């Protein structure tokens, strides 16, 4: 997690996705349950040839309270897709999540509490 401003606790979540249609909705749901800490979910569709983008769009329409930004690009690999997502992030914190992973409820809250408790202002 990258911190840009320690006084604000909102998090942008960057999810690079390549042919992730089987998992992407579960992944997005695990971000949705993190609550108000999540500012924007940035999904970088890295040249998928399956229905990844359509699944993200469908999830976004079913969850209008979430801000989901879908960025589609020609396949350039995982690192490039992550960097693209990071370039579009504006929240003080950025969390990276793979398109086939899920977070447990309270993950971001717990992580921020540990991070903030161990931050040396020097």
URTA-V899328 format. One record per residue. N is the residue number from 1. BURIAL is I if it has 24 or more other ideal C-beta (glycine too) atoms within 12 Angstrom, else O. Layout:
N|BURIAL / N|BURIAL
This chain:
1|I / 2|O / 3|O / 4|O / 5|O / 6|O / 7|O / 8|O / 9|I / 10|I / 11|I / 12|I / 13|I / 14|I / 15|I / 16|I / 17|I / 18|I / 19|O / 20|I / 21|I / 22|O / 23|I / 24|I / 25|I / 26|O / 27|I / 28|I / 29|I / 30|I / 31|I / 32|I / 33|O / 34|I / 35|O / 36|O / 37|I / 38|I / 39|I / 40|I / 41|I / 42|I / 43|I / 44|I / 45|I / 46|I / 47|I / 48|I / 49|O / 50|O / 51|O / 52|I / 53|I / 54|O / 55|I / 56|I / 57|O / 58|O / 59|I / 60|I / 61|O / 62|O / 63|O / 64|O / 65|O / 66|I / 67|I / 68|I / 69|I / 70|I / 71|I / 72|I / 73|I / 74|O / 75|O / 76|O / 77|O / 78|O / 79|O / 80|O / 81|I / 82|I / 83|O / 84|I / 85|I / 86|I / 87|O / 88|I / 89|I / 90|O / 91|I / 92|I / 93|I / 94|I / 95|I / 96|I / 97|I / 98|I / 99|I / 100|O / 101|O / 102|O / 103|I / 104|O / 105|O / 106|O / 107|I / 108|I / 109|O / 110|O / 111|I / 112|I / 113|O / 114|O / 115|O / 116|O / 117|O / 118|O / 119|O / 120|O / 121|O / 122|O
